[in-house]
Amino acid sequence: MKQQKSTDMTILPQLDKACGIDIHKDKIVCFIANKDGSGQELKEFGTFTCELQKAKAWLKANEVEHCLMESTGIYWMSLYSILTDCGISVIVANPTHIKQIPKRKTDRKDARWLCMLLMHGLVRPSFMPTSEQRVLRDYCRSRLFYSRQQNKIQNRLWKILESNNIKLRSVISSICTKTAMSIIRLLSLGITDKEQLANCSLGRARNKRDNMLLALEGTLAEHHQTQLQMLLQDFDHIQQQIKTLNTLIDENIAKHYSVAFECLDTITGIAQRSAEIILSEAGSDMSRFPTADHFTAWCGLAPGNNESAGRQGSTSIKKGNSYLKTAVVSAAWAAVRVKNSYWHALFERMRKRMKSQKAIIAIARRMLKVVYNTIQTLTHYKEKGVAYYHDMQEKAAAFRQAGKLWPSTQQ
């Protein structure tokens, strides 16, 4: 009888020495070991800056050059900065990818587990932005926070007016227009004369004067005027903060990303705000992503794999960078609204066989591939229009009739 060969596989260590770091709010647990299992040592530190400096000195004294930690909240950021500044290579990994065995989890076992994974090269490192990109990212995310706060304040202003039957939204499309804000400022000062308020109308609102007079007849009390004043103070403050952030973002873009920003601005649907968010989240170095498909997967716009026992399960998109995903999807909606464009023709064809929400995700994925190629080559995008799209469709149909496979192409 022929003896079967052993199918056991041994994964050899990839590093001579490694350290696993389990991070928490008030303590960190470090475990170091050599590749032959010798030199094992476990030590705990606090999370104050002086304690983090002690952890760095301990790692340097033990000649540790490679560390692994989980991206636990925001607690890892300070230690990562301290260790990388002194030349230690630090890998920050997604906790989902390096989970410990259930019911066998302690802080010390977690540190040992992380050390073993790093030693054997079984960790996929997370995307880490450069120092310049981190500054731009913080500015863009802060601006997004203030923009959301601004929207909340506008909704509260509308609620106060509507509760007193001042129905501006029935006449004006949005409460954030100059006409609406001018009227609200006068109302906050106690001015309720309808003629004086209606004189604030600008643009097309002037043609609705009769309806405006009816809409401004309400029951605004004194305490509501005080609330309007407080909300307007918050609104003005947030507007000033956004203006300051816009100036800082423009300076950062001009200093570090001027060429890439100019190239991104040529893509249909991508305006200034979208280009700034793309550069803040992905940067201008596309070499960190092997291919455009890897880039779309990192963003969270690529379909997932879910196959078991020969059956294909749900392949909905995976989780990814939510800030970048939102910006690209918004840009895709803008692109498909441009008449006689490639993206408009592609979207109209897709929506015939799937829902619009699903079609726009497919458009956003293709657009992100164009973003990848544009940043990588630093070339201007050229819109080829509907004629190019129909030409490609005719060529693909000819290939299918001839029994050949049509290679997938991007615009």
DRENPA-10997 format. One record per residue: z, y, x of N, C-alpha, C in turn; residue in one letter. Coordinates in steps of 0.05 Angstrom, whole numbers, padded with zeros to 5 digits, always signed. Layout:
ZYXZYXZYXa...
END
This chain:
+00000-00024+00017+00000+00000+00000+00000+00025+00018m-00018+00044+00011-00021+00067+00028+00002+00087+00022k+00014+00095+00044+00037+00113+00041+00028+00141+00036q+00040+00154+00016+00032+00181+00009+00045+00201+00028q+00030+00221+00034+00040+00242+00052+00060+00259+00037k+00079+00270+00052+00099+00287+00040+00086+00314+00032s+00093+00323+00009+00082+00349-00001+00103+00371+00003t+00125+00366+00015+00145+00387+00019+00134+00408+00038d+00139+00433+00031+00130+00455+00047+00153+00471+00058m+00154+00476+00084+00175+00492+00096+00164+00519+00103t+00177+00540+00094+00169+00567+00100+00185+00576+00124i+00172+00582+00146+00186+00589+00170+00193+00619+00169l+00215+00626+00182+00223+00654+00183+00202+00671+00197p+00199+00695+00186+00179+00714+00197+00192+00735+00215q+00218+00738+00214+00232+00758+00230+00253+00745+00247l+00260+00758+00269+00281+00748+00286+00309+00754+00275d+00311+00777+00262+00337+00785+00250+00331+00803+00227k+00347+00800+00206+00343+00816+00181+00370+00823+00169a+00369+00842+00151+00393+00850+00136+00387+00854+00107c+00403+00842+00090+00401+00847+00061+00423+00865+00052g+00416+00885+00036+00435+00906+00028+00436+00906-00003i+00459+00900-00014+00464+00902-00043+00478+00928-00049d+00465+00945-00064+00474+00973-00068+00486+00976-00096i+00508+00990-00097+00521+00998-00123+00529+01027-00121h+00541+01036-00143+00548+01065-00144+00570+01071-00123k+00590+01054-00120+00612+01061-00103+00615+01043-00078d+00597+01023-00075+00599+01007-00050+00571+00994-00045k+00568+00987-00019+00544+00972-00011+00554+00948+00005i+00540+00926+00002+00546+00901+00016+00523+00894+00034v+00528+00892+00060+00507+00886+00079+00512+00858+00091c+00490+00843+00094+00491+00816+00107+00469+00814+00127f+00476+00808+00152+00456+00804+00173+00456+00776+00183i+00434+00766+00193+00432+00739+00204+00407+00737+00222a+00408+00718+00241+00385+00712+00258+00368+00691+00244n+00344+00687+00255+00326+00668+00242+00335+00639+00244k+00352+00633+00265+00362+00606+00268+00388+00601+00253d+00397+00622+00238+00422+00619+00223+00446+00629+00237g+00444+00636+00262+00467+00646+00277+00471+00676+00273s+00493+00686+00282+00498+00715+00281+00502+00725+00253g+00511+00708+00235+00515+00717+00207+00540+00734+00206q+00537+00757+00192+00559+00775+00189+00556+00791+00163e+00577+00793+00148+00577+00807+00122+00598+00830+00123l+00590+00853+00114+00608+00876+00115+00603+00894+00091k+00624+00906+00081+00622+00925+00058+00628+00953+00067e+00615+00972+00055+00618+01000+00060+00620+01016+00034f+00631+01040+00036+00631+01058+00013+00604+01072+00011g+00603+01091-00007+00577+01105-00012+00578+01135-00005t+00601+01144+00005+00601+01172+00015+00583+01174+00040f+00575+01198+00046+00556+01201+00068+00568+01191+00094t+00593+01196+00099+00606+01186+00124+00605+01156+00125c+00609+01142+00102+00608+01113+00101+00579+01103+00106e+00560+01117+00095+00532+01109+00100+00525+01112+00130l+00536+01133+00142+00531+01136+00171+00544+01113+00187q+00567+01103+00177+00580+01080+00190+00563+01055+00187k+00551+01052+00163+00533+01029+00159+00509+01031+00177a+00498+01054+00181+00475+01057+00200+00484+01050+00228k+00507+01060+00237+00516+01055+00264+00521+01025+00268a+00531+01011+00247+00536+00982+00248+00510+00967+00251w+00490+00975+00236+00464+00962+00238+00451+00967+00266l+00453+00991+00276+00442+00997+00302+00457+00981+00324k+00483+00978+00321+00499+00963+00341+00491+00934+00341a+00483+00923+00318+00475+00895+00316+00444+00892+00321n+00431+00913+00329+00402+00913+00335+00385+00903+00311e+00392+00912+00288+00377+00905+00264+00355+00925+00260v+00330+00915+00257+00307+00933+00254+00294+00931+00227e+00302+00911+00211+00289+00907+00184+00311+00902+00163h+00309+00918+00141+00328+00916+00120+00314+00914+00093c+00327+00902+00074+00317+00899+00046+00338+00908+00027l+00330+00925+00007+00348+00933-00014+00333+00935-00040m+00348+00933-00062+00337+00935-00088+00335+00965-00096e+00315+00971-00112+00313+00999-00123+00332+01002-00147s+00357+01003-00141+00378+01005-00162+00382+01034-00169t+00371+01041-00192+00375+01069-00202+00366+01089-00181g+00383+01108-00174+00378+01128-00153+00397+01124-00130i+00413+01103-00130+00433+01100-00110+00422+01092-00082y+00398+01081-00082+00386+01072-00057+00374+01095-00040w+00369+01118-00053+00353+01139-00040+00366+01151-00015m+00392+01156-00017+00406+01168+00006+00407+01149+00030s+00414+01124+00025+00415+01105+00046+00387+01100+00058l+00367+01099+00041+00340+01096+00051+00332+01118+00070y+00338+01143+00063+00332+01166+00079+00346+01165+00106s+00372+01157+00106+00388+01156+00130+00377+01134+00149i+00371+01111+00138+00362+01089+00155+00334+01093+00166l+00316+01104+00150+00288+01108+00159+00287+01130+00180t+00305+01150+00178+00305+01172+00198+00313+01162+00226d+00328+01141+00227+00336+01130+00254+00318+01108+00263c+00296+01103+00249+00276+01084+00259+00278+01056+00248g+00297+01050+00229+00299+01024+00218+00279+01021+00195i+00264+00998+00195+00245+00992+00175+00259+00982+00150s+00256+00997+00128+00270+00990+00103+00250+00984+00081v+00253+00961+00068+00236+00953+00046+00253+00956+00020i+00242+00971+00001+00254+00975-00025+00238+00958-00045v+00251+00939-00058+00237+00920-00075+00245+00924-00104a+00227+00916-00122+00233+00916-00151+00253+00895-00157n+00276+00901-00170+00296+00881-00176+00285+00857-00192p+00265+00862-00209+00253+00840-00224+00241+00819-00207t+00230+00827-00184+00216+00808-00166+00235+00791-00149h+00261+00799-00147+00279+00786-00128+00305+00778-00142i+00303+00770-00167+00327+00763-00181+00341+00738-00169k+00367+00739-00170+00383+00717-00160+00385+00695-00182q+00392+00671-00174+00394+00649-00194+00417+00656-00214i+00412+00653-00240+00432+00660-00260+00458+00644-00256p+00480+00656-00263+00507+00644-00262+00516+00638-00233k+00501+00647-00213+00509+00644-00186+00507+00671-00171r+00514+00691-00185+00509+00718-00175+00535+00733-00169k+00539+00740-00144+00560+00759-00136+00547+00779-00117t+00562+00800-00110+00551+00820-00092+00545+00808-00064d+00563+00791-00055+00559+00778-00028+00536+00759-00028r+00533+00743-00050+00511+00725-00052+00484+00740-00055k+00485+00762-00068+00461+00779-00071+00452+00789-00044d+00471+00798-00027+00464+00807-00001+00452+00785+00016a+00464+00761+00015+00453+00738+00029+00425+00731+00019r+00421+00732-00007+00395+00725-00019+00374+00744-00009w+00380+00770-00009+00361+00790+00000+00354+00786+00029l+00374+00780+00045+00369+00775+00074+00350+00751+00077c+00354+00730+00062+00337+00706+00065+00309+00712+00056m+00306+00727+00034+00279+00734+00025+00264+00751+00045l+00278+00770+00057+00265+00787+00077+00258+00771+00102l+00276+00753+00110+00272+00738+00134+00247+00720+00132m+00241+00710+00109+00219+00692+00105+00194+00705+00094h+00195+00732+00092+00171+00746+00083+00164+00742+00054g+00184+00738+00037+00179+00732+00008+00183+00756-00010l+00180+00780+00001+00186+00805-00014+00161+00822-00016v+00155+00832-00039+00133+00851-00043+00145+00879-00042r+00139+00895-00022+00151+00922-00020+00141+00941-00042p+00158+00958-00051+00151+00978-00071+00136+01001-00057s+00122+01016-00074+00107+01039-00064+00127+01061-00057f+00125+01071-00032+00143+01092-00023+00127+01117-00016m+00131+01139-00029+00116+01163-00023+00124+01176+00003p+00106+01192+00015+00113+01206+00039+00131+01230+00032t+00141+01243+00053+00159+01265+00048+00146+01288+00033s+00120+01294+00041+00106+01315+00027+00101+01308-00003e+00095+01282-00007+00090+01273-00034+00115+01274-00051q+00138+01268-00038+00163+01268-00053+00169+01296-00064r+00163+01316-00047+00168+01344-00056+00151+01351-00080v+00125+01344-00078+00106+01350-00100+00114+01334-00125l+00123+01309-00121+00131+01293-00144+00155+01304-00158r+00174+01313-00143+00198+01325-00155+00191+01350-00171d+00174+01367-00160+00165+01391-00174+00151+01384-00200y+00132+01365-00199+00117+01358-00223+00134+01345-00244c+00153+01328-00236+00170+01315-00256+00190+01336-00268r+00199+01355-00252+00216+01376-00262+00201+01393-00283s+00176+01399-00277+00160+01414-00296+00156+01399-00322r+00152+01373-00320+00150+01357-00344+00176+01357-00360l+00199+01357-00347+00225+01358-00361+00227+01385-00376f+00220+01407-00362+00222+01433-00375+00202+01435-00398y+00179+01424-00395+00159+01425-00417+00169+01411-00442s+00182+01388-00437+00194+01373-00460+00216+01390-00473r+00233+01403-00457+00254+01420-00468+00242+01443-00484q+00220+01454-00474+00206+01475-00488+00196+01466-00516q+00185+01442-00517+00176+01431-00542+00199+01427-00562n+00222+01419-00551+00245+01415-00569+00255+01441-00580k+00255+01462-00564+00263+01488-00574+00244+01499-00595i+00218+01495-00591+00199+01504-00611+00202+01489-00637q+00209+01463-00636+00214+01448-00660+00239+01458-00674n+00259+01466-00660+00284+01476-00672+00279+01504-00685r+00262+01520-00672+00255+01545-00684+00240+01541-00711l+00222+01522-00711+00207+01516-00735+00227+01506-00757w+00246+01489-00749+00265+01478-00769+00281+01500-00782k+00290+01520-00766+00306+01542-00778+00289+01558-00797i+00264+01564-00789+00247+01579-00807+00240+01564-00833l+00234+01538-00830+00227+01522-00853+00250+01519-00872e+00274+01516-00861+00298+01513-00878+00304+01538-00894s+00293+01561-00885+00296+01586-00900+00271+01594-00914n+00252+01574-00917+00228+01577-00932+00209+01599-00920n+00211+01604-00895+00192+01621-00881+00171+01601-00870i+00148+01600-00883+00129+01578-00879+00105+01587-00861k+00112+01593-00836+00092+01601-00817+00072+01579-00812l+00082+01555-00810+00064+01532-00804+00044+01527-00826r+00048+01538-00850+00028+01535-00871+00005+01554-00868s+00008+01574-00851-00013+01594-00846-00024+01592-00818v-00006+01588-00799-00014+01587-00771-00013+01558-00761i-00032+01551-00745-00034+01523-00736-00011+01514-00719s+00001+01531-00703+00022+01523-00685+00043+01545-00683s+00067+01538-00678+00089+01557-00676+00090+01570-00649i+00075+01559-00630+00076+01569-00602+00054+01589-00597c+00040+01599-00618+00020+01619-00614+00033+01647-00610t+00018+01666-00600+00029+01693-00596+00037+01706-00622k+00021+01701-00643+00028+01712-00669+00055+01702-00679t+00059+01675-00678+00083+01663-00688+00108+01672-00672a+00105+01673-00645+00128+01680-00628+00135+01710-00632m+00115+01727-00636+00121+01755-00641+00136+01759-00668s+00128+01744-00688+00142+01745-00714+00171+01735-00711i+00174+01713-00697+00201+01701-00694+00220+01721-00679i+00209+01734-00659+00226+01754-00644+00235+01777-00662r+00217+01786-00680+00225+01807-00698+00246+01797-00719l+00242+01772-00728+00262+01761-00747+00289+01758-00734l+00290+01750-00708+00315+01747-00694+00330+01774-00692s+00315+01796-00693+00328+01823-00691+00335+01834-00719l+00331+01818-00740+00339+01826-00767+00317+01841-00782g+00293+01842-00771+00271+01855-00785+00258+01836-00804i+00260+01841-00830+00250+01823-00850+00228+01836-00867t+00219+01861-00860+00198+01874-00875+00172+01858-00872d+00161+01849-00894+00137+01831-00892+00113+01846-00880k+00109+01871-00887+00086+01886-00877+00088+01889-00846e+00112+01895-00837+00115+01899-00808+00112+01872-00793q+00121+01851-00806+00118+01824-00793+00089+01816-00793l+00075+01821-00815+00047+01813-00817+00029+01828-00798a+00038+01852-00790+00022+01868-00771+00021+01855-00743n+00037+01835-00738+00037+01821-00713+00014+01801-00711c+00000+01797-00732-00021+01777-00732-00043+01784-00713s-00053+01764-00699-00074+01767-00679-00096+01747-00685l-00120+01753-00676-00143+01735-00679-00149+01728-00708g-00153+01702-00712-00160+01692-00739-00138+01695-00759r-00113+01698-00749-00091+01701-00768-00093+01727-00784a-00108+01747-00774-00112+01772-00789-00127+01767-00815r-00144+01747-00815-00159+01741-00840-00142+01727-00861n-00118+01721-00855-00100+01706-00873-00077+01724-00882k-00081+01750-00883-00059+01768-00887-00045+01763-00914r-00060+01757-00935-00047+01752-00961-00029+01728-00960d-00039+01706-00949-00022+01683-00946+00002+01687-00928n-00003+01704-00907+00019+01710-00888+00042+01725-00902m+00035+01744-00920+00056+01758-00935+00072+01740-00952l+00059+01720-00964+00073+01700-00981+00091+01682-00964l+00081+01675-00940+00096+01656-00923+00121+01669-00911a+00120+01696-00908+00142+01710-00895+00165+01717-00914l+00163+01710-00939+00183+01716-00959+00203+01693-00959e+00225+01697-00945+00245+01676-00942+00273+01685-00946g+00293+01669-00939+00321+01675-00942+00336+01671-00916t+00329+01688-00896+00340+01685-00870+00368+01699-00869l+00389+01683-00863+00416+01694-00862+00422+01705-00835a+00445+01718-00832+00452+01731-00807+00458+01711-00785e+00471+01689-00792+00476+01669-00771+00451+01655-00762h+00431+01654-00779+00405+01643-00771+00392+01662-00750h+00395+01688-00754+00384+01707-00734+00398+01702-00707q+00424+01697-00707+00438+01691-00682+00427+01666-00669t+00422+01646-00685+00410+01621-00674+00383+01625-00662q+00367+01641-00675+00340+01647-00665+00342+01662-00638l+00361+01681-00636+00364+01695-00611+00372+01677-00588q+00390+01658-00594+00399+01639-00573+00376+01621-00564m+00360+01611-00584+00338+01594-00577+00316+01609-00562l+00311+01634-00569+00291+01649-00555+00300+01655-00526l+00326+01659-00521+00335+01662-00494+00330+01637-00477q+00336+01613-00490+00330+01588-00476+00300+01585-00471d+00284+01593-00491+00255+01590-00488+00244+01608-00466f+00254+01632-00464+00245+01650-00442+00253+01640-00415d+00278+01630-00414+00288+01619-00388+00270+01595-00379h+00264+01577-00397+00248+01554-00390+00220+01562-00382i+00209+01582-00396+00182+01592-00388+00182+01602-00360q+00204+01616-00352+00205+01627-00325+00208+01604-00305q+00223+01584-00312+00226+01561-00294+00199+01546-00290q+00185+01543-00311+00158+01530-00309+00139+01547-00292i+00140+01573-00296+00124+01591-00280+00130+01588-00250k+00156+01586-00244+00164+01583-00216+00154+01556-00204t+00157+01535-00220+00148+01509-00211+00118+01508-00207l+00103+01521-00225+00074+01522-00222+00066+01536-00196n+00081+01557-00188+00075+01570-00163+00081+01552-00139t+00103+01537-00140+00110+01519-00118+00091+01496-00116l+00082+01486-00139+00063+01464-00139+00036+01473-00128i+00027+01497-00135+00002+01507-00125+00003+01511-00094d+00026+01520-00084+00029+01523-00055+00028+01496-00041e+00042+01476-00053+00042+01450-00040+00015+01437-00040n+00000+01440-00063-00027+01428-00065-00045+01442-00044i-00044+01468-00042-00061+01482-00023-00055+01475+00006a-00031+01468+00011-00022+01462+00039-00029+01433+00047k-00026+01414+00029-00029+01386+00036-00052+01371+00022h-00060+01380-00001-00079+01363-00017-00103+01380-00027y-00110+01400-00014-00131+01418-00024-00158+01404-00028s-00166+01387-00009-00192+01374-00011-00192+01353-00033v-00171+01336-00034-00168+01316-00055-00166+01328-00082a-00152+01350-00084-00150+01364-00110-00176+01375-00120f-00192+01386-00102-00218+01396-00109-00237+01374-00118e-00235+01351-00105-00252+01328-00114-00243+01317-00141c-00217+01315-00146-00207+01305-00171-00215+01323-00194l-00216+01349-00189-00221+01368-00210-00250+01366-00220d-00267+01352-00205-00295+01349-00214-00299+01326-00233t-00279+01309-00236-00281+01286-00254-00278+01295-00283i-00296+01285-00300-00296+01293-00328-00269+01285-00341t-00256+01304-00354-00231+01299-00368-00206+01305-00352g-00209+01307-00325-00186+01312-00308-00185+01342-00301i-00165+01356-00312-00162+01385-00307-00140+01389-00285a-00132+01413-00282-00113+01420-00261-00087+01405-00264q-00075+01404-00288-00049+01391-00292-00051+01361-00286r-00072+01348-00295-00075+01319-00291-00079+01313-00261s-00095+01330-00247-00100+01325-00219-00074+01328-00203a-00057+01347-00211-00032+01351-00197-00013+01327-00200e-00012+01316-00225+00005+01293-00230-00006+01269-00215i-00032+01265-00214-00044+01242-00199-00036+01243-00170i-00039+01266-00158-00033+01269-00129-00003+01267-00124l+00014+01276-00143+00043+01274-00139+00053+01245-00141s+00040+01229-00158+00049+01202-00162+00035+01182-00143e+00010+01185-00138-00005+01166-00121-00010+01176-00093a-00010+01202-00088-00015+01212-00062-00045+01213-00056g-00052+01220-00032-00080+01222-00024-00088+01200-00004s-00070+01181+00001-00076+01159+00020-00080+01133+00003d-00105+01126-00003-00110+01102-00019-00110+01077-00002m-00106+01079+00024-00105+01054+00041-00080+01037+00034s-00061+01049+00021-00037+01033+00013-00043+01014-00010r-00066+01017-00023-00075+00999-00044-00100+00985-00034f-00099+00958-00032-00123+00944-00020-00149+00949-00035p-00148+00949-00061-00172+00954-00077-00165+00972-00101t-00186+00980-00115-00182+00996-00139-00167+00980-00161a-00172+00954-00162-00157+00937-00182-00127+00937-00176d-00120+00936-00150-00091+00938-00144-00079+00965-00153h-00095+00986-00150-00086+01012-00158-00081+01014-00188f-00100+01003-00204-00097+01003-00233-00073+00986-00242t-00069+00964-00227-00046+00946-00234-00019+00961-00228a-00018+00975-00206+00006+00990-00199+00012+01012-00219w-00010+01024-00229-00006+01045-00250+00003+01033-00277c-00004+01008-00282+00003+00995-00307-00019+00996-00327g-00044+00997-00318-00067+00998-00336-00084+00972-00334l-00075+00953-00318-00090+00928-00315-00078+00907-00334a-00095+00889-00345-00084+00868-00362-00068+00848-00346p-00048+00836-00359-00031+00817-00345-00043+00789-00348g-00031+00770-00332-00039+00742-00333-00017+00726-00347n-00026+00710-00367-00006+00695-00383-00020+00669-00392n-00022+00650-00373-00035+00625-00379-00016+00602-00373e-00014+00584-00391+00003+00561-00388-00008+00537-00404s-00010+00514-00391-00020+00489-00403-00048+00493-00414a-00064+00509-00400-00091+00513-00409-00095+00533-00431g-00073+00545-00440-00074+00564-00463-00070+00592-00452r-00085+00610-00463-00084+00638-00454-00066+00653-00474q-00045+00665-00464-00027+00680-00481-00035+00710-00481g-00017+00726-00490-00022+00755-00491-00027+00766-00463s-00047+00782-00460-00054+00795-00435-00052+00825-00437t-00032+00835-00451-00028+00864-00454-00022+00876-00427s-00025+00902-00424-00021+00915-00399+00008+00913-00390i+00011+00914-00364+00038+00911-00352+00052+00937-00349k+00077+00936-00342+00092+00961-00337+00082+00972-00310k+00083+00998-00308+00075+01011-00283+00086+01039-00281g+00073+01056-00266+00082+01083-00263+00076+01099-00289n+00096+01104-00305+00092+01116-00331+00082+01144-00330s+00090+01159-00309+00080+01187-00307+00050+01187-00302y+00041+01171-00283+00012+01169-00277-00004+01158-00300l+00007+01138-00313-00007+01126-00336-00011+01146-00359k+00010+01161-00365+00007+01181-00386-00013+01202-00379t-00014+01211-00354-00033+01231-00346-00062+01221-00347a-00066+01196-00339-00094+01185-00339-00103+01180-00367v-00085+01170-00384-00093+01165-00412-00100+01191-00426v-00084+01212-00421-00091+01239-00432-00118+01249-00422s-00123+01244-00396-00149+01252-00385-00172+01236-00398a-00167+01211-00404-00187+01194-00416-00194+01204-00444a-00173+01212-00460-00178+01223-00486-00195+01249-00484w-00190+01265-00464-00205+01289-00460-00234+01283-00452a-00238+01262-00436-00264+01255-00426-00282+01244-00449a-00271+01228-00467-00287+01216-00488-00295+01237-00509v-00282+01260-00508-00289+01281-00528-00312+01299-00517r-00320+01295-00492-00342+01311-00481-00368+01299-00490v-00383+01313-00506-00408+01303-00517-00429+01298-00495k-00445+01278-00499-00467+01271-00481-00457+01263-00453n-00432+01253-00452-00421+01244-00426-00421+01213-00425s-00419+01203-00402-00418+01174-00398-00394+01162-00413y-00371+01176-00410-00346+01166-00422-00348+01166-00452w-00361+01186-00464-00364+01187-00493-00381+01164-00503h-00403+01158-00489-00420+01136-00498-00406+01109-00495a-00391+01106-00473-00376+01081-00468-00354+01077-00490l-00340+01098-00496-00319+01096-00516-00330+01090-00544f-00353+01102-00551-00365+01097-00577-00373+01068-00580e-00382+01056-00558-00390+01028-00559-00366+01010-00561r-00344+01016-00546-00321+00999-00546-00306+01000-00573m-00305+01024-00585-00289+01026-00610-00302+01011-00633r-00327+01001-00630-00339+00985-00651-00328+00957-00652k-00317+00948-00630-00306+00920-00629-00277+00918-00623r-00263+00941-00621-00234+00941-00617-00222+00967-00627m-00196+00968-00629-00183+00992-00638-00186+01015-00618k-00184+01039-00627-00188+01062-00610-00166+01063-00588s-00141+01055-00595-00120+01055-00575-00125+01036-00552q-00137+01013-00559-00143+00993-00539-00167+01002-00523k-00186+01014-00536-00210+01023-00522-00204+01045-00502a-00185+01063-00509-00179+01085-00491-00164+01075-00466i-00149+01053-00469-00136+01041-00445-00158+01030-00426i-00178+01018-00437-00200+01008-00421-00215+01031-00407a-00218+01053-00421-00231+01077-00410-00214+01088-00387i-00187+01089-00392-00169+01100-00372-00169+01083-00347a-00171+01056-00350-00172+01039-00327-00197+01044-00310r-00220+01047-00324-00244+01053-00309-00243+01080-00296r-00231+01099-00310-00228+01126-00298-00210+01125-00274m-00189+01109-00274-00171+01107-00251-00185+01095-00227l-00205+01077-00232-00220+01067-00210-00238+01089-00198k-00248+01106-00215-00264+01129-00205-00245+01147-00189v-00221+01151-00198-00201+01167-00183-00196+01155-00155v-00193+01129-00155-00188+01115-00129-00211+01120-00110y-00236+01116-00119-00259+01120-00102-00263+01149-00094n-00257+01167-00112-00259+01195-00106-00240+01204-00084t-00215+01196-00087-00195+01203-00066-00200+01189-00040i-00209+01164-00041-00214+01149-00017-00237+01161+00000q-00258+01169-00014-00281+01179+00000-00282+01210+00002t-00264+01223-00014-00264+01252-00015-00291+01264-00021l-00303+01253-00042-00330+01263-00051-00327+01274-00079t-00345+01292-00086-00345+01303-00113-00357+01284-00133h-00346+01283-00156-00356+01265-00177-00380+01278-00191y-00400+01262-00198-00423+01272-00211-00426+01257-00238k-00425+01273-00259-00427+01262-00286-00457+01254-00291e-00461+01228-00297-00489+01218-00300-00499+01218-00329k-00481+01222-00348-00489+01227-00375-00496+01201-00391g-00504+01206-00416-00510+01184-00434-00535+01168-00425v-00554+01182-00414-00579+01168-00405-00573+01147-00385a-00555+01152-00366-00548+01132-00346-00535+01108-00359y-00517+01113-00379-00503+01092-00392-00523+01073-00407y-00542+01085-00422-00561+01069-00437-00580+01054-00418h-00586+01066-00395-00603+01052-00375-00588+01027-00365d-00562+01030-00359-00547+01007-00350-00545+00985-00371m-00543+00993-00396-00542+00973-00418-00568+00958-00420q-00590+00971-00417-00616+00958-00419-00620+00939-00395e-00611+00947-00372-00614+00929-00348-00596+00904-00352k-00571+00908-00362-00553+00886-00367-00565+00866-00387a-00577+00877-00408-00589+00860-00429-00612+00844-00417a-00628+00856-00399-00650+00842-00386-00640+00820-00368a-00618+00824-00355-00606+00804-00337-00596+00780-00354f-00584+00786-00377-00573+00765-00394-00596+00748-00406r-00618+00760-00413-00641+00746-00424-00653+00728-00402q-00652+00736-00377-00663+00720-00355-00643+00699-00346a-00619+00698-00358-00600+00677-00351-00585+00684-00325g-00584+00709-00317-00571+00717-00293-00545+00732-00300k-00527+00734-00281-00502+00748-00284-00506+00777-00275l-00498+00796-00293-00500+00824-00286-00475+00833-00271w-00478+00842-00247-00454+00850-00231-00441+00873-00244p-00414+00872-00244-00398+00894-00256-00401+00919-00240s-00407+00941-00253-00411+00966-00239-00393+00988-00250t-00387+01007-00234-00372+01030-00243-00390+01054-00240q-00383+01075-00255-00400+01099-00255-00399+01111-00227q
END
